[in-house]
Amino acid sequence: MEVLAGLFIIIPLFLCIIDLSAIVVGQIVNDALAKRAARAAAQKKTAGDANAAATTIVSSYQVNGIVTQAQLHNLTFNPSNSGNVQIETRVRINVPAPIPIVPLFTNGRFMHARATEPIVMLRAEVP
């Protein structure tokens, strides 16, 4: 009887740990994707070129069973004042063992990541 009661606690707990691991790994992948896209966009001189470079990086991502639907959600190219580019990516994270009663562990959770890089192709201001 104790074994049966223990399994009702241990198995769902184990499935929650697996789901949390998938969410953490998915967000780490999303953060790295945003950083790589921001670096690629920061190498360009115009907003159009930056958008094309970031889109190329995001679209070349190989989706897997956990992280799917990687997309460039937002790009802000700011050559004046701060001289930076800000990228926001969005991915869909599928958990291996969805638990319907826990909203965090439902299947198909969208996660966002944001990265900012200085634009390196700006001309220096000569006084």
VEXDREN-2710 file (C-alpha; in Angstrom, 1 decimal):
% VEXDREN-2710
k/r/px/py/pz
1/MET/0.0/0.0/0.0
2/GLU/2.8/2.4/0.9
3/VAL/4.5/1.7/-2.5
4/LEU/1.3/2.5/-4.4
5/ALA/0.8/5.7/-2.5
6/GLY/4.5/6.6/-3.0
7/LEU/4.2/6.0/-6.8
8/PHE/1.3/8.5/-6.9
9/ILE/3.6/11.1/-5.6
10/ILE/6.9/10.1/-7.1
11/ILE/5.8/9.6/-10.7
12/PRO/4.1/13.0/-11.1
13/LEU/7.0/14.7/-9.3
14/PHE/9.4/13.0/-11.8
15/LEU/7.3/14.1/-14.8
16/CYS/7.3/17.7/-13.4
17/ILE/11.1/17.6/-13.2
18/ILE/11.4/16.4/-16.8
19/ASP/9.0/19.2/-17.9
20/LEU/10.9/21.9/-16.0
21/SER/14.2/20.7/-17.5
22/ALA/12.7/20.9/-21.0
23/ILE/11.5/24.5/-20.3
24/VAL/14.9/25.6/-19.0
25/VAL/16.8/24.0/-21.9
26/GLY/14.3/25.6/-24.3
27/GLN/14.8/29.0/-22.8
28/ILE/18.6/28.7/-22.9
29/VAL/18.4/27.8/-26.6
30/ASN/16.1/30.8/-27.2
31/ASP/18.5/33.2/-25.3
32/ALA/21.4/31.9/-27.4
33/LEU/19.4/32.3/-30.6
34/ALA/18.5/35.9/-29.7
35/LYS/22.2/36.7/-28.9
36/ARG/23.4/35.2/-32.2
37/ALA/20.7/37.1/-34.2
38/ALA/21.6/40.4/-32.4
39/ARG/25.3/39.9/-33.2
40/ALA/24.6/39.3/-36.9
41/ALA/22.3/42.4/-37.0
42/ALA/24.9/44.5/-35.3
43/GLN/27.4/43.9/-38.1
44/LYS/25.1/45.7/-40.7
45/LYS/24.9/49.3/-41.6
46/THR/21.1/49.6/-42.3
47/ALA/18.0/48.4/-40.6
48/GLY/17.0/46.4/-43.7
49/ASP/20.3/44.6/-43.8
50/ALA/20.2/44.0/-40.0
51/ASN/16.7/42.5/-40.4
52/ALA/17.8/40.2/-43.2
53/ALA/20.8/39.0/-41.2
54/ALA/18.8/38.4/-38.1
55/THR/16.1/36.6/-40.1
56/THR/18.7/34.4/-41.7
57/ILE/20.1/33.3/-38.3
58/VAL/16.6/32.6/-36.8
59/SER/15.3/30.8/-39.9
60/SER/18.5/28.6/-40.1
61/TYR/17.8/27.2/-36.5
62/GLN/17.1/23.5/-36.7
63/VAL/13.9/22.8/-34.7
64/ASN/13.7/19.7/-32.5
65/GLY/11.1/18.0/-30.4
66/ILE/11.2/20.5/-27.6
67/VAL/11.9/23.9/-29.3
68/THR/9.8/24.6/-32.4
69/GLN/8.6/27.6/-34.3
70/ALA/11.6/29.9/-33.8
71/GLN/10.8/33.3/-35.2
72/LEU/12.1/36.8/-35.1
73/HIS/9.5/38.7/-33.1
74/ASN/10.9/42.2/-33.0
75/LEU/14.0/44.1/-34.2
76/THR/14.9/47.6/-33.2
77/PHE/17.8/49.2/-35.1
78/ASN/18.9/52.4/-33.4
79/PRO/21.9/54.0/-35.1
80/SER/21.5/57.3/-33.3
81/ASN/22.3/58.0/-29.6
82/SER/23.0/54.6/-28.2
83/GLY/23.9/52.9/-31.5
84/ASN/22.5/49.5/-30.7
85/VAL/20.3/46.8/-32.1
86/GLN/17.8/45.0/-30.0
87/ILE/16.4/41.6/-31.1
88/GLU/13.5/39.7/-29.6
89/THR/12.9/36.1/-30.6
90/ARG/10.0/33.8/-29.8
91/VAL/10.0/30.0/-29.7
92/ARG/7.4/27.5/-28.9
93/ILE/8.5/25.0/-26.2
94/ASN/6.8/21.6/-26.1
95/VAL/7.1/19.8/-22.8
96/PRO/7.6/16.0/-23.0
97/ALA/4.9/15.1/-20.4
98/PRO/2.2/17.8/-20.4
99/ILE/0.2/18.0/-17.2
100/PRO/-3.2/19.6/-17.9
101/ILE/-3.9/20.8/-14.4
102/VAL/-0.7/22.8/-14.2
103/PRO/-0.7/25.8/-16.6
104/LEU/3.1/25.9/-16.7
105/PHE/3.3/22.4/-18.0
106/THR/0.7/22.6/-20.8
107/ASN/2.0/21.8/-24.2
108/GLY/2.9/24.6/-26.7
109/ARG/4.2/27.3/-24.4
110/PHE/5.6/30.4/-26.1
111/MET/8.8/32.0/-24.7
112/HIS/10.5/35.2/-25.6
113/ALA/14.1/36.2/-25.4
114/ARG/15.7/39.7/-25.9
115/ALA/19.3/40.6/-26.7
116/THR/21.0/43.9/-27.3
117/GLU/24.3/44.5/-29.1
118/PRO/26.1/47.6/-30.1
119/ILE/26.2/48.4/-33.8
120/VAL/29.8/48.0/-35.0
121/MET/29.4/49.3/-38.5
122/LEU/28.6/52.9/-37.5
123/ARG/30.8/55.7/-38.6
124/ALA/32.7/57.5/-35.8
125/GLU/31.6/61.1/-35.2
126/VAL/34.5/63.5/-35.9
127/PRO/34.2/66.8/-34.0
END
